[in-house]
Amino acid sequence: MTPISNAPTVVIMANCHQGDQLLAIRHVCGVPLVRRHLQVVRSHEWREVVIVVPPTERKVVAEAVGDPAALGMQVSYIEAGEGTFPAPALLHLDTAQFLVLEGHYVLEGLLLTMLRAGEANALLCDSQPGEKRHLAIEVRDGLARACGEQVARPTHAYAGAVLLSREALAQVAAAGNGPWPTSLPHLVPLMAVDVRCSNLYQPEVRHRVPPFWQVVETPADAEHCKRALLSGAQKRTLDAIAWYINRPIENLLTLHVADWPITPNQVTMLTALLGFIVTGLFLAGYWLPAVLLALVVNVLDGVDGKLARVKALSTRLGQLEHSLDLLYEQSWYIAFAWATFMQRRAVLVLVVGLLMLWWDNFARHVSMQFRQATGVPLSDYAPFDRTFRRFDGRRNIYVMYMLLGVIAGRPFYALCAMALHALLTGIVYIVRAAKHLQDADLGANDSIGHLPV
């Protein structure tokens, strides 16, 4: 007999219409909602998915899904009418848990992690739904007692996901085809998992991210959802140039590009290509075009990450972006130092350039080691570190030195300023990292409590 898997089978309810429109194929950020669900659950290594489709619209849903093998997913289809949950058909699968997602909702992966954490039958809900259109839930004693229009005293909103054990699924199947999901609380005891209980710090964006979910039924919903996802994708604790200059331009570009059939990896490759062109321009002596193009690259470098988050396309492969960034960035400093040397023909220029690279790489390594040790970026660990992050030595700051040096006709002075800034950054980083890590070893530091909202 085939062993029952510990991973849940994900069931996507793609059989909901509004008028003639099948909602699960509506696009948000250029991605059909049903495919977005696949991309989200893939990040959890949940790869077995069943999509519930209307009997006459299986083909259109399959076209929206695309090739599941390209995502490393196993996708099958079950046909069912509007609002019908095909529990008997699902019981044929050798799975201990079933994670049921509403096809016309957008859900962040963090919420699915919360839902599954209790290993019990559970329903995702929101105690502060705001103005969202939603199904009302009545929660008492931690359990969802009723759902839908018949709820007399609504306390929460249904947030679009349910976790069922195999035994609970059998109870639902035995009860027949009641309306989904409104009949569910009457059939199975469901723990109410409130999304507001999760406001967790996420290192990738360096702040506590409120959980996000939304029903998407109209083009206006899709546009609102896109803007909300972009807001959640914004990194905090940036340097002053990135925050006040680059960020608004990045957001404007991402809003427009998000609806295009362009992937974050394609933006990454374009950015890297332009980055190496900057290096070539420096080496060829075209100082001003090189610096101006470097400013463009610095903006584009923030677009691919935001695009990956709003499109739910963050992947392991995408992590190589940071390596490409490092490669072309370091080549800028080498090329700038060499071009300055060719202008002045003084060995001191090469010495200063080497010192700049030395301390810049040392600061990077301290930061990397600290994050590996704590799970939190050094630049976000405590109030002083967040303040220093606004002005520490990094690419945006160094490019501004280059720009001023080129405009003033004094590139060597720019190189000296870069080296001094890198030296200061390296010293501050090693002192702060040593302090935090020693405090952690002694159990005297609970810095996670000081992380920003």
VOGU-3710 file (C-alpha; in Angstrom, 3 decimals, decimal comma):
1> mtpisnaptv> 0,000/0,000/0,000  1,275/3,516/-0,832  2,281/5,348/2,364  0,249/8,426/3,250  2,242/11,601/2,674  2,997/14,049/5,480  2,667/16,983/3,103  -0,883/18,196/2,506  -2,666/17,857/-0,760  -3,574/21,378/-1,814
11> vimanchqgd> -7,109/21,744/-3,182  -7,827/24,936/-5,142  -11,523/25,742/-5,495  -11,572/27,232/-9,002  -15,306/26,748/-9,569  -16,610/30,147/-8,459  -18,133/32,612/-10,938  -19,264/36,192/-10,921  -21,678/36,442/-13,795  -19,973/34,728/-16,701
21> qllairhvcg> -16,485/35,343/-15,309  -14,607/32,447/-13,747  -12,861/34,254/-10,909  -9,882/31,926/-10,484  -8,500/32,907/-13,882  -8,612/36,635/-13,154  -5,144/38,187/-13,236  -3,369/39,958/-10,383  0,046/41,398/-11,239  -0,115/39,627/-14,585
31> vplvrrhlqv> -0,579/36,180/-13,015  -3,873/34,210/-13,005  -5,032/33,669/-9,431  -5,052/29,898/-9,790  -1,419/29,880/-10,953  -0,476/32,290/-8,185  -1,716/29,731/-5,659  0,560/27,126/-7,250  3,551/29,444/-6,970  2,798/30,183/-3,322
41> vrshewrevv> 2,395/26,567/-2,237  5,498/25,539/-4,183  7,552/27,747/-1,870  6,440/25,414/0,959  7,406/22,299/-1,018  3,738/21,303/-1,267  3,716/19,928/-4,771  0,574/17,817/-5,069  -2,363/19,988/-6,108  -5,942/19,222/-7,088
51> ivvppterkv> -7,869/21,974/-8,875  -11,662/21,855/-8,683  -13,073/23,204/-11,946  -16,537/23,650/-13,487  -17,424/20,785/-15,839  -17,310/22,968/-18,946  -14,254/25,098/-18,077  -11,479/22,650/-17,361  -9,600/23,681/-20,512  -9,622/27,400/-19,719
61> vaeavgdpaa> -8,349/26,735/-16,188  -5,606/24,436/-17,513  -4,521/27,186/-19,912  -4,299/29,648/-16,986  -2,260/27,136/-14,973  0,179/26,484/-17,803  2,668/23,655/-17,627  2,769/22,466/-13,983  5,986/20,546/-14,674  7,715/23,912/-15,165
71> lgmqvsyiea> 6,916/24,584/-11,504  7,824/21,080/-10,372  4,160/20,478/-9,457  1,788/17,543/-9,862  -1,599/18,937/-10,823  -4,834/17,032/-11,375  -8,375/18,241/-11,994  -11,728/17,329/-10,504  -14,947/18,638/-12,010  -17,643/20,029/-9,724
81> gegtfpapal> -20,485/22,501/-9,975  -20,592/26,023/-8,599  -19,962/26,101/-4,847  -19,588/22,312/-4,636  -16,788/20,651/-2,694  -15,983/17,189/-4,153  -15,072/15,479/-0,871  -15,759/11,876/-2,016  -13,383/12,214/-4,976  -10,643/13,591/-2,740
91> lhldtaqflv> -10,814/10,623/-0,386  -9,209/8,483/-3,076  -5,929/10,336/-2,536  -3,360/8,904/-0,110  -2,980/12,086/1,930  -3,415/12,760/5,638  -4,262/16,461/5,260  -6,053/18,601/2,731  -5,371/22,323/2,456  -8,322/23,905/0,669
101> leghyvlegl> -7,807/27,343/-0,908  -10,425/29,595/-2,470  -9,409/30,164/-6,077  -10,496/33,815/-6,145  -8,489/34,888/-3,077  -4,929/36,149/-2,798  -3,174/34,631/0,213  0,367/35,093/1,441  2,337/31,942/2,145  2,862/32,961/5,773
111> lltmlragea> -0,860/32,544/6,402  -0,785/28,982/5,116  2,118/28,232/7,449  0,033/29,556/10,355  -2,960/27,478/9,339  -0,975/24,265/9,220  1,046/24,896/12,375  -1,605/23,434/14,689  -1,905/20,136/12,792  -5,660/20,269/13,471
121> nallcdsqpg> -8,801/20,985/11,480  -8,734/24,744/11,104  -10,220/27,667/9,236  -8,349/30,871/8,399  -10,175/34,003/9,486  -9,618/37,682/10,176  -10,822/39,493/13,283  -10,232/42,908/11,629  -11,368/42,560/8,019  -12,009/46,259/7,437
131> ekrhlaievr> -14,087/47,065/4,372  -13,350/43,851/2,482  -16,221/41,876/1,026  -16,190/38,621/2,856  -18,095/35,718/4,319  -18,925/36,375/7,953  -17,693/33,939/10,607  -18,900/33,562/14,151  -16,065/32,480/16,460  -16,674/31,327/20,012
141> dglaracgeq> -14,232/29,587/22,344  -11,631/29,482/19,604  -13,858/27,555/17,176  -15,640/28,654/14,011  -19,298/28,105/14,856  -21,052/29,435/11,769  -20,222/30,872/8,353  -22,121/32,869/5,779  -25,204/35,062/5,626  -26,956/33,141/8,396
151> varpthayag> -24,386/34,251/10,977  -26,244/36,228/13,618  -23,233/37,633/15,455  -20,277/37,853/13,078  -16,933/38,287/14,791  -14,485/37,410/12,003  -14,229/37,165/8,227  -13,414/34,034/6,285  -9,899/34,515/4,864  -10,032/31,871/2,174
161> avllsreala> -8,361/28,700/3,455  -9,315/25,567/5,393  -7,200/22,692/6,682  -8,950/19,317/6,946  -7,721/15,960/8,162  -8,602/12,836/6,260  -11,118/11,924/8,971  -12,770/15,345/8,746  -12,936/15,041/4,974  -14,725/11,716/5,379
171> qvaaagngpw> -17,312/13,423/7,625  -17,879/16,107/5,002  -18,226/13,456/2,295  -20,747/11,503/4,366  -22,901/14,613/4,822  -23,345/15,103/1,087  -22,785/18,180/-1,028  -23,666/21,102/1,209  -22,786/24,649/0,156  -19,057/25,370/0,457
181> ptslphlvpl> -17,760/26,673/2,798  -20,860/27,801/4,717  -21,909/24,286/5,707  -18,470/23,334/7,012  -18,630/24,603/10,641  -21,779/22,538/11,188  -20,042/19,350/10,059  -16,542/19,523/11,549  -15,106/21,305/14,613  -12,766/23,895/13,136
191> mavdvrcsnl> -10,158/25,829/15,074  -10,328/29,512/14,131  -6,864/30,736/13,110  -6,865/34,527/13,206  -4,496/36,105/10,686  -4,042/39,035/13,086  -2,084/36,767/15,404  0,765/36,849/12,891  2,715/40,054/12,487  6,095/38,418/12,114
201> yqpevrhrvp> 9,454/39,926/11,322  10,618/38,958/7,842  14,352/39,403/7,183  13,931/39,699/3,404  12,008/42,977/3,725  13,448/43,955/7,117  10,235/44,685/8,963  7,217/43,069/10,556  4,771/42,276/7,780  1,061/42,268/8,584
211> pfwqvvetpa> -0,553/39,220/6,965  -2,285/39,963/3,698  -5,281/38,356/2,063  -7,943/39,650/-0,275  -10,966/38,524/-2,214  -10,538/39,367/-5,900  -13,804/39,635/-7,796  -13,430/42,779/-9,907  -10,694/44,624/-11,826  -10,749/47,217/-9,036
221> daehckrall> -10,020/44,456/-6,513  -7,084/43,307/-8,631  -5,649/46,829/-8,805  -6,058/47,375/-5,060  -4,442/44,002/-4,431  -1,462/44,881/-6,640  -0,822/48,092/-4,734  -1,185/46,365/-1,368  1,257/43,633/-2,395  3,747/46,255/-3,554
231> sgaqkrtlda> 3,479/48,054/-0,229  4,182/44,802/1,601  7,150/44,086/-0,678  8,917/47,298/0,256  12,074/46,808/2,275  12,532/48,986/5,324  15,759/50,247/6,895  17,344/51,409/3,647  20,037/53,986/3,053  18,775/57,532/2,568
241> iawyinrpie> 19,316/57,529/-1,207  17,487/54,226/-1,672  14,577/55,379/0,474  14,050/58,929/-0,719  15,176/58,715/-4,352  15,201/55,127/-5,640  12,120/53,811/-3,824  9,470/56,019/-5,507  10,919/55,290/-8,958  11,154/51,548/-8,230
251> nlltlhvadw> 7,530/51,471/-7,090  6,325/53,328/-10,177  8,210/50,951/-12,468  7,016/47,868/-10,589  3,384/48,988/-10,748  3,605/49,215/-14,542  5,790/46,167/-15,167  3,832/43,897/-12,802  1,060/43,398/-15,358  3,480/42,543/-18,167
261> pitpnqvtml> 4,527/38,965/-19,038  8,027/39,642/-17,739  9,711/37,657/-14,985  11,904/38,913/-12,138  14,789/36,812/-13,463  14,575/38,617/-16,802  14,805/41,962/-15,012  17,777/40,611/-13,048  19,609/39,637/-16,220  18,897/43,015/-17,838
271> tallgfivtg> 20,171/44,789/-14,728  23,343/42,690/-14,661  23,960/43,356/-18,358  23,657/47,109/-17,809  25,874/46,761/-14,743  28,706/45,272/-16,776  28,243/47,955/-19,434  28,927/50,485/-16,649  32,217/48,697/-15,976  33,149/48,850/-19,646
281> lflagywlpa> 32,330/52,564/-19,837  34,587/53,300/-16,873  37,443/51,336/-18,406  36,942/53,133/-21,733  37,137/56,503/-20,009  33,490/57,498/-20,417  33,149/58,660/-16,832  29,864/60,569/-16,881  27,846/58,063/-18,977  29,140/55,303/-16,703
291> vllalvvnvl> 28,008/57,043/-13,525  24,616/58,003/-14,953  23,981/54,445/-16,116  25,065/53,223/-12,659  22,272/55,346/-11,168  19,802/53,613/-13,505  21,137/50,193/-12,512  20,718/51,038/-8,820  17,034/51,717/-9,416  16,479/48,609/-11,555
301> dgvdgklarv> 18,183/46,482/-8,911  15,245/47,147/-6,591  12,618/46,273/-9,179  13,319/42,558/-9,650  12,939/41,743/-5,948  9,684/43,665/-5,654  8,419/42,068/-8,846  9,201/38,608/-7,455  7,254/39,325/-4,285  4,166/40,857/-5,912
311> kalstrlgql> 3,987/38,088/-8,519  4,682/35,346/-5,915  7,671/34,304/-8,005  10,389/34,239/-5,365  12,565/31,201/-6,063  15,836/29,658/-4,965  17,254/30,442/-8,406  16,440/34,095/-7,833  18,810/34,156/-4,860  21,692/34,155/-7,328
321> ehsldllyeq> 20,731/37,754/-8,076  22,769/38,806/-5,044  25,854/37,109/-6,459  25,433/38,887/-9,800  24,930/42,178/-7,964  28,181/41,660/-6,090  30,063/40,729/-9,247  29,201/43,806/-11,295  29,268/46,140/-8,300  32,801/45,147/-7,348
331> swyiafawat> 33,808/45,472/-10,998  32,644/49,116/-10,874  35,000/49,909/-8,026  37,902/48,158/-9,737  37,192/49,880/-13,055  36,760/53,281/-11,391  40,068/52,881/-9,534  41,849/51,723/-12,686  40,450/54,608/-14,752  41,588/57,013/-12,025
341> fmqrravlvl> 45,028/55,408/-12,037  45,285/55,772/-15,810  44,492/59,466/-15,405  46,980/60,176/-12,601  49,575/57,406/-13,126  50,154/57,238/-9,354  50,494/53,975/-7,436  48,707/55,628/-4,507  45,479/55,444/-6,524  45,714/51,656/-6,715
351> vvgllmlwwd> 46,533/51,443/-2,998  43,465/53,498/-2,091  41,306/51,434/-4,448  42,584/48,219/-2,881  41,860/49,524/0,630  38,339/50,465/-0,431  37,676/46,966/-1,794  39,276/45,378/1,279  37,105/47,158/3,813  33,956/47,007/1,728
361> nfarhvsmqf> 34,244/43,233/1,451  35,084/42,930/5,136  31,919/44,855/6,068  29,855/42,643/3,746  31,279/39,477/5,280  30,610/40,649/8,847  27,026/41,437/7,869  26,590/38,039/6,180  28,022/36,131/9,138  25,839/38,034/11,569
371> rqatgvplsd> 22,685/37,211/9,649  23,656/33,543/9,485  24,182/33,533/13,251  20,999/35,406/14,228  18,588/35,200/11,300  18,313/39,010/11,392  20,299/41,531/9,322  22,842/43,451/11,395  21,521/46,693/9,924  18,114/45,988/11,485
381> yapfdrtfrr> 19,075/44,512/14,833  18,845/47,553/17,101  17,919/51,254/16,856  21,528/52,433/16,426  22,108/49,912/13,626  18,985/51,037/11,798  20,094/54,665/12,049  23,623/53,889/10,867  22,173/51,884/7,951  20,858/55,151/6,526
391> fdgrrniyvm> 24,394/56,374/5,937  26,672/53,319/5,937  28,966/52,488/3,052  27,201/50,759/0,176  26,634/51,038/-3,541  24,187/53,958/-3,573  26,517/56,054/-1,427  29,634/55,102/-3,373  28,007/55,943/-6,717  27,140/59,391/-5,391
401> ymllgviagr> 30,804/59,887/-4,504  31,692/58,821/-8,043  29,162/61,230/-9,531  30,425/64,182/-7,503  34,047/63,290/-8,264  33,380/63,028/-12,004  31,431/66,305/-12,126  34,170/68,076/-10,155  36,924/66,505/-12,232  38,440/64,931/-9,099
411> pfyalcamal> 37,784/61,183/-9,266  40,708/60,448/-6,928  39,035/62,438/-4,154  35,894/60,361/-4,735  37,925/57,169/-4,415  39,449/58,422/-1,147  35,997/59,240/0,221  34,769/55,752/-0,747  37,726/54,122/1,005  37,201/56,145/4,205
421> halltgivyi> 33,472/55,385/4,186  34,160/51,668/3,706  36,685/51,765/6,552  34,195/53,434/8,895  31,480/50,967/7,925  33,717/47,970/8,517  34,770/49,218/11,960  31,212/49,982/13,066  29,945/46,656/11,738  32,551/44,533/13,517
431> vraakhlqda> 32,119/46,412/16,826  28,329/46,209/16,747  28,250/42,597/15,586  30,685/41,538/18,308  28,602/43,311/20,951  25,304/41,784/19,825  26,709/38,280/19,476  28,437/38,416/22,858  25,203/39,620/24,469  23,356/36,777/22,766
441> dlgandsigh> 25,911/34,255/24,077  25,346/35,594/27,586  21,569/35,575/27,193  21,511/39,319/27,820  19,949/40,492/24,597  16,405/40,124/23,341  16,874/42,302/20,302  14,088/40,650/18,361  11,716/42,562/20,609  13,276/45,801/19,384
451> lpv> 12,748/45,091/15,701  10,637/47,684/13,912  7,049/47,290/12,842
//
